[in-house]
Amino acid sequence: MAIVIDDVGFDESIALEFANLGLPMTFAILPHQRYSLTLATRLRAMGHEVILHLPMQPVGYPGSDPGQGAVTEGLSRDEIRAIVMGDLDGVPGAVGLNNHMGSQATTDPVLMRAVLEVAKERGLFFLDSRTTSATIAYDLAVDMRIPATRRSVFLDDRRERSYIEAQVRSLLERARTEGSALAIGHPDEATLEALKESTGLLRSPDIKMVPASTLADAGNQEAG
């Protein structure tokens, strides 16, 4: 079972509080933010996995803005490659990437192939955040023989502690019934407090928390 914390890079202190929970976690860091570089280094030094949280075009763009370093439709393959490589340079030590927003981009096979080609060349895994049910990103990554996994549960689509604690229990149940599960949360106080409260459950003897890349490797082996 894996927990990924998205949208890291704006605030240093809360990210470090998550890192100090004593649980192996994966941190998805947005590029070109105030603390992107320092957090990538510090979180890795603390033994946590770091991936690029790649800004990607959502439905409703440009009204809904994914931020600096975004991959959008209409860009050429070379332009997409240059953006993704620049974003990776902004998150040193990233071993994978997942989509930030991307409800439009992850439905576009041409755009996604250009992104995933960079991942393959760099030896990175891909996590489909599944911000839309129409995503083709995970299936395309598997077809391209790239280690890949996908979100099972959003922990905090409602930023309420009781709801998040219930989502943690749902995550555990899915891990037990399906063999593995991956959750995405955010660097929010309610999420932090819910995970603190759930630490005992997350350390259950029949549950093993792992970095997200471990699930990607397993998923790729199953697909192959």
N, C-alpha and C positions, 0 to 999 in steps of 0.2 A: 504494500500500500504506500502511496506517495502523496505528499501535500506540496503543492506549488503556491508560492506567494507572488502574485502578479503586481505590476505597477510600482516596482521598487525603483528608487532613484530620486524621488522628490524630497524625501525626509530620511535623515540618517538614523535618528534615535529610535524610531519605532521599528525599523528594519532590524536593528541590533537587538531589540527586545525579543522579537520573534526568534532570532538566531540563538538567543540565550535560553530558550525554553528547554533545551536538552533533548531535542528531537531532530533527527536527520531531515532536513528540508531542502527544497530546491527553490531558489530565488530567481524570478524572471525580471530582469533589469531593463528598464527603458533606456535607450541610448540618448546621449546628449543632454542629460539632465544634470542638475547641480551636483548630485552625489553619485552619479553612475560609475565613474572611475574608482572613486575611493571605496564604495560599497562592494564593487566587484572584487577588489583586492582584499578587503577586510573579511568579507563573508567566506571567501575561499580559504583564507588563513585560519578561519574558525572551523574549517572542515565541511562547509556546506557546498552544495553544487550550485553553480551559477549558469543561467542561460540568458540569451537575448530575448527580450520581449519586443518583437518586431512590430512597429506600427504599420497597420494595413488598412486599406480603404473599407469603411463600413457602408452599409446602406444609408442613404441620406447625405453622403459626402457631396459638397464640402461643408454643408451645414453642421454635420457632426465631424469634428476634426481629430484624426488620430495622433496628430502632433508631429514634431520634427523627425525627419528620417523615415517618412512614410512611403510605402510602396502602394502605388495606385494604378488603376487601369489607364491605358493610353501611353504608358511608358514603354520604351523599347526593351528588349531583352538585356542589352548592354547597360542601359540606364538602371534597370532593376538590379542587376548584378553589382553595379557600382554602389548603389544605395545600401544594399544588404551588407556588402563588404565594409563599407564605411561605418555602418551601425555596429557590426561585429568588432571593429577596431575600438569602438566606444565602450565595449563591455569585455575587457580583457579576460581571457580564461574561460569564456563561455563554451560549454560543451554541447549545446543544443540551442534550439530556438522555438518559440511559440508565438502565435499571433496575438497582437494587441488590437482589439476591435476586429476588423477583417470580415464582417458579415457579407460584404460584397466580394472582396478579394479572394476569399477561400472558396468561392463558387466558380472561379475563373481558371480553367485548366492551363491556359497559356501563361498567365501571370504566376500561378503557383509552380509551374514547371521551372520557370526562371529562378524563382526563390529556392526551390529544392535542389536545383543543380549546384548552387553555391553550398548548400548544406552537405551535399554528397562530396563535393570536392574538398571541403574542410573536415570531413569525417564527423559531422554533427548529427545528432538525432533531432527529430521533429515531433513536437507536441501540438496536436490540433486542439485548440481551446474550445472548439465547437460553439462559436458564437452564433451560428445559424444551423438549423437542421439540414440545410441544403449544401453544406460543405462537402467538397470532394478532396480536401487536402490530405487527410489521413490515407484514404485509398490510393491516391496518386503517389504518396511517399512510399507506401508498401510496394506498389508496382515498380517504382524506381529502385527498389532494394535499399531503401534508407531506413535505419532503425526509427520506428515511429510508435507513438502511443496517442491516446486521446482522453479528454476529460470525461470522468464519470459523473461528478457532482460539483456544482458550484456551492461553496460553503456559505457565502454571504451575499447572495443576490438581494437578500433583505438584511440590512445591517442591524439586526437585533440579536442580542446574545442568546436568548432562549431558542430562537430559530436556528442559529448557527450550531448550537450544541446538538439540536435534533439532526442537523445535516451531518455532523460528525458521526452520530450513531448510524445514520443511513449509509455513510461511507464504509463504516466497519461491517455492516451487514452485507453490502455489495462485495466487499473483499472476501468475506467468508463464503458467500454463495457462488461467486464467479471466479474466485481464485486470485483476483487482483482488482484494484480500483485506484483511481487517481482523482484527487480533489484540487480545485483551484480556489484560493482565497485572496484577500487583499490586505495591505498594511493598515488596518483600521483597528481602533481600540476595542470595538465590540468583538471582532475576530480574535484579537490577542487574548482578551479575557476568556472567551469561550474555549480557546485551545488550552489555556492554563487550567481551566476547570476540567477539561477532558483529558489531561495528561495521563491519568491512571488508565482510562479506557484505551488510549493510544499505545500504552505499554502492555496491553493484554498479552498473555503468554502465547496465544495462538495467532497473534498479529505481528508481522515484521514490517516496520517502516523502512523504506528504502528511498534513495534518490530517484527522481523521475526517469533518469536514463536507464535504470535497471529494468523498469517496465517496458521501455522502448526496445531494449535488447531482447527481452522475452517475447514481445509482440512480433518482432522481426523474425525470430527463429520459428515461431508458430506459422507465420505467413510463408516462410521459405520451405 
